[in-house]
Amino acid sequence: MSDPHPSLSGQLCRRQFSLGLACAIGGIGAGFAPKSAHAVLDTLKPLSMPSPKTPFLDHRGYEVSLDHWRGTPLLVNFWATWCPPCVHELPSLMRLHDIFAADGIKVLLISVDRKGQDKALPFLEELQITGPDLGFDVNSRLAKALNLRGLPTTWCVRADGMMTAQITGDAVWDDPKVIAKIRPYLEG
């Protein structure tokens, strides 16, 4: 069966290779593994921009956008099964979900794996990662709209849909210093 979008397919292959290479060396922008639980927050970049309306798939396979969570503060983490720093931080993101749940803040994990749910869901199940909301950006449309440069990358989104911060690299998300640093970007 031929690819109906051969040029797009080639772009995605190059993008997947670039993102994989970036993860293999510790993530573009981070350049190293954090020396402490909160060292990655040195990459925190404050910003103020509306969430893109770009669709991706939810855990049921329905198209949604970040607007689906409007009214709820949201920590959006882009990750992939083939990205060691991404996999390293998944347990702490799950624990952060548990911490934030009482405050009405959601954690959304968006996989950029090309095989989407078929690859990511069994992987998460094997790691016993439960709790955070799940999304799948199979064609990297949302990643492109956000100009994603490496994995993992995380955005803070306020309840009004404004993206207020971007963090590049892995972190121990449930560390109290990390929580204290990101909370104002979620609640502002």
VOGU-3710 file (C-alpha; in Angstrom, 3 decimals, decimal comma):
1> msdphpslsg> 0,000/0,000/0,000  1,529/3,334/-0,987  1,700/6,327/1,312  -0,861/8,950/0,190  1,418/11,690/1,564  4,988/10,600/0,683  6,569/14,008/1,356  4,862/14,269/4,760  5,927/10,710/5,571  9,545/11,592/4,789
11> qlcrrqfslg> 9,337/14,689/6,972  7,951/12,644/9,847  10,703/10,036/9,502  13,349/12,771/9,637  11,561/14,397/12,581  11,300/11,081/14,438  15,006/10,456/13,814  15,923/13,950/15,014  13,774/13,650/18,130  15,184/10,183/18,841
21> lacaiggiga> 18,740/11,434/18,457  17,998/14,384/20,725  16,620/12,063/23,400  19,580/9,738/23,076  21,941/12,586/24,000  19,720/13,943/26,736  17,283/16,158/24,921  17,773/19,254/22,813  17,879/22,290/25,027  18,684/20,306/28,143
31> gfapksahav> 21,964/18,869/26,869  22,492/16,790/30,006  20,688/14,840/32,676  19,623/17,095/35,531  22,147/17,213/38,382  19,275/17,453/40,835  15,535/16,988/40,872  14,955/20,624/39,975  18,005/21,502/37,804  15,928/21,093/34,636
41> ldtlkplsmp> 13,792/24,018/35,746  16,690/26,208/34,666  15,232/25,551/31,206  11,835/26,954/32,260  10,860/29,558/29,704  7,988/31,839/30,736  5,598/32,655/27,907  2,103/33,847/27,242  0,316/32,354/24,266  -3,051/30,755/23,648
51> spktpfldhr> -3,147/26,984/23,360  -3,199/25,842/19,740  -6,450/24,361/18,454  -4,513/21,577/16,711  -6,210/18,192/17,129  -4,693/15,012/18,527  -6,256/11,752/19,729  -7,455/11,087/23,259  -7,298/7,677/24,972  -10,561/6,613/23,285
61> gyevsldhwr> -9,278/7,514/19,807  -11,385/10,700/19,477  -9,929/13,917/18,117  -9,567/16,584/20,793  -7,525/19,732/21,276  -6,134/21,317/24,419  -9,436/23,242/24,583  -10,994/19,962/25,751  -9,435/20,739/29,162  -10,369/24,443/29,208
71> gtpllvnfwa> -11,394/25,373/32,726  -8,750/23,071/34,200  -5,071/23,911/34,774  -2,986/21,447/32,794  0,602/20,231/32,752  1,166/18,897/29,208  4,110/16,540/28,749  5,293/15,320/25,328  7,043/11,971/25,476  7,807/8,794/23,501
81> twcppcvhel> 8,504/5,172/24,367  11,899/5,334/22,618  13,066/8,387/24,608  15,031/7,347/27,749  14,664/10,709/29,560  10,905/10,602/28,873  10,583/7,113/30,298  12,696/8,110/33,313  10,281/10,880/34,317  6,996/8,987/33,784
91> pslmrlhdif> 6,740/7,657/37,372  7,234/11,143/38,836  4,592/12,543/36,452  2,198/9,876/37,726  2,952/10,863/41,319  2,523/14,547/40,390  -0,902/13,677/38,961  -1,842/12,236/42,353  -0,580/15,356/44,154  -2,299/17,786/41,776
101> aadgikvlli> -5,614/15,892/41,625  -6,764/17,371/44,938  -6,241/20,876/43,513  -8,073/20,181/40,250  -4,870/20,349/38,170  -4,512/17,694/35,453  -1,412/16,052/34,002  -1,675/15,187/30,302  0,861/12,839/28,731  0,960/13,169/24,932
111> svdrkgqdka> 2,824/10,393/23,151  4,443/11,185/19,800  4,983/7,505/19,002  4,090/6,825/15,362  2,057/3,752/16,333  0,041/5,806/18,825  -2,061/3,896/21,322  -0,928/0,523/19,972  2,608/1,283/21,133  2,132/3,670/24,058
121> lpfleelqit> -0,714/2,029/26,010  0,950/-1,401/26,485  4,190/0,397/27,335  2,483/2,490/30,036  0,666/-0,580/31,328  3,947/-2,484/31,613  5,425/0,410/33,627  2,218/0,586/35,709  1,734/4,265/34,826  -1,862/5,200/35,621
131> gpdlgfdvns> -3,754/8,364/36,428  -2,640/11,105/34,032  -4,831/11,881/31,038  -3,441/10,482/27,785  -3,126/11,884/24,289  -1,544/10,644/21,084  0,004/12,984/18,513  0,677/10,286/15,912  1,262/12,684/13,022  3,090/15,248/15,187
141> rlakalnlrg> 0,565/17,942/14,262  0,414/19,411/17,753  4,170/19,006/18,218  4,717/20,996/15,012  2,200/23,662/16,048  4,152/24,105/19,284  7,502/24,034/17,473  8,625/21,109/19,615  12,434/20,850/19,487  13,126/17,827/21,691
151> lpttwcvrad> 11,748/15,344/24,156  10,662/15,455/26,829  9,111/18,906/26,695  6,426/20,097/29,065  4,046/23,074/28,992  2,090/24,721/31,786  -1,410/25,717/30,681  -3,715/27,796/32,868  -7,444/27,087/33,115  -8,113/29,916/30,632
161> gmmtaqitgd> -6,108/28,045/27,966  -3,052/30,319/28,083  0,285/28,520/27,864  2,478/30,175/30,486  5,716/28,164/30,568  7,742/25,611/28,641  10,232/23,245/30,287  12,726/21,224/28,244  14,209/18,013/29,617  13,269/15,474/32,235
171> avwddpkvia> 12,595/16,284/35,855  11,544/14,679/39,088  8,130/16,316/38,850  6,916/15,451/42,331  9,912/17,069/44,037  8,590/19,892/46,291  10,985/22,443/44,721  9,751/21,548/41,235  6,121/21,785/42,320  6,737/25,178/43,965
181> kirpyleg> 8,382/26,447/40,758  5,660/25,327/38,309  2,516/25,842/40,398  2,330/29,644/39,799  2,414/29,005/36,021  -0,593/26,699/36,348  -2,672/28,742/38,749  -1,891/32,295/37,580
//
